[in-house]
Amino acid sequence: MVGIGFGPSNLALAIAVHEHNRRHPDRPVDALFLERQADFGWHTGMLIDDATMQVSFLKDLVTMRDPASDFSFLCYLRDRDRLAEFINHKTMFPLRTEFHDYLSWAAARVTDQVRYGAEVVSVRPVETDGVVTHFDVIAKDAAGAIGTVRARDIVVATGLRPKLPADAVPSDRVWHNIDLMHRLPGLAASDPHRVLVVGSGQSGAEAVAELHTALPRTQICSVFARYGYAPADDSPFANRIFDPRAVDHFHGAPAEVKRMLLDYHRNTNYSVVDMDLIEDLYRREYRERVLGRKRLDIRNSSRVTYTRETDEAVYATVEFLPTGEVEVLECDALVYATGFRPLDLFGLLGRAAAVCERDSTGLPVVGRDYRVRTVDNVTAGVYLQGAEHSHGLTATLLSTTAVRVGEILESILGVQAVAPERVAVH
C-alpha cells in the first residue's frame, strides 16, 4: 500500500498498519507514505498559542477504533508527564499547539513508513494480461529527482487546499490565513496601520483576535456578509452527525437526502465560531467604544468588491450591503479567511483517473469502505479519505478518523497484500 499525503488521516492509517503488523507478523502490510513536506506538520501557520481544538481529545488518532492503543492522546500526555495536569484542567479540548505536538509525537513513532520531501506528481495504472493489478506512484524529491513506487493499493489523503476568491492575487500583502503565524512576525516588524481580514468563520475570528492582540498599534478590520458571527452548533444531538454510524446512514442515503443533511448541519463546522470567541471579540469592541479608542473595526453585512495593490498598500473597496454604500480602505495587509476547497482527485491521479468511475456531477463514486469504484478490469485499489459528498461531514474532519482508517485497512486486508516494489525512474 502507498499512502499519498501524511496529515492526520494517513498518519492514523500508518498507526493502524503498525499495530496490525505488530499483532499479525505472519501477514504484514507493507506500507509507504509519501509526503511533500520536509517533515511532519499540520496547518502550522494556524497554531495560535491560545487556540483550542474544536473536537474532543477522545477523537484522536486511535481511541474510537481501539481505546487500549498506546498511540492515544492520553498515552501522549503520560509520555510528556502532563496527564495529571491535563485531568485537573477539566477540559475535553486541548490547545491546538498541544494536539499538534501529539500528532508529531505519533508521527515520529511510525517514521519508518514515511518518505518526506516526496511530492506525488502522477499515478499510472500497471496492466498484466489486460488487468490493472498495480499502480505506479510517481514522485519527485526536493532536488527534482523522480522516483516510482509500485503498489497494489493507494490511499489518497492530501487534505484540503486554501480557497481564495477568484480575483484574489496572493502576494506579500495578500494571503490566506493558513499562513497567519508564519507572516505575523514580519507584519509586526513593519508596524502596520491597518490589516483587513475577510471571513466569518472560526479561522477568520481567530485571525482577528490574534492580530488585535499581537499588533497593539494597528487597526484590525473584519469584513463579512453576515450581520454577526454565527455560533457553532455543538449541542449533543447535532453532534451525532459526527458519529461513525452517521457515516452508514449518509452513505446509503439518496442524493437529495445527502444534500439536505449537509445543508442542515453546515453550522456544526462551516462559517461558524465558538461562542467564547464571539463574546471575547464583542467585549473587545465594546471596551474600545467606552474608551474612545477604536482599533477593532467590525464591518458586518459587508463585502470586499474590489482590491488594488500598489508598492505601498492594498486598497480594498468595501460595500455595506443594506445600503450599497462603499468605502475604500487603505490596508497594509489583506488576510483571506475564506476556507478550503477539496482535493482534485482526478488531477492528482493523472492517467490513473481514467480507470475511476464518476457520478453525474463528475465526482468519484466512493464505496462505503472508501474505495473508489473502478472499471471492471482493475483489481488494484484506490482509496480516498476526504470524500464529503459520499461519506458526509466527517470525511475531512478528525471525528471518525480512527474508525475510518480501520475500515480502510480491513478492506485492503480483504485481498492478499503485495509489497510495494520500489523502482528508480530515469
Buried (B, 14 or more C-beta within 10 A) or exposed (E): BBBBBBBBBBBBBBBBBBBBBEEEEEEEBBBBBBBBBEEBBBBBBBBBEEBBBBBBBEBBBBBBBBEEBBBBBBBBBBEBEBBEEBEEEEEEBBBBBBBBBBBBBBBEEBBEBBBBBBBBEBBBBBBEEEBBBBBBBBBBBEEEEEBBBBBBBBBBBBBBEBEBEEEBEEEEBBBBBBBBBEBBEEBBEEEBEBBBBBBBBBBBBBBBBBBBEBBEEBBBBBBBBEEBBBBBBBEEEBBEBBBBEBBEBBBEBEEEEBEEBBEEBEBBBBBBBBEEBBEBBBEBBEEBEEEEEEBBBBBBBBBBEEBEBEEEBBBBBBBBEEEEEEEEBEBBBBBBBBBBEBBEBBEBBBEBBEBBEBEEEEBBBBBEBBBBBBEEEBBBBBBBBBBBBBBBBBBBBBBBBBBBBBBBBEBBBEEEBBBBBEEEEE
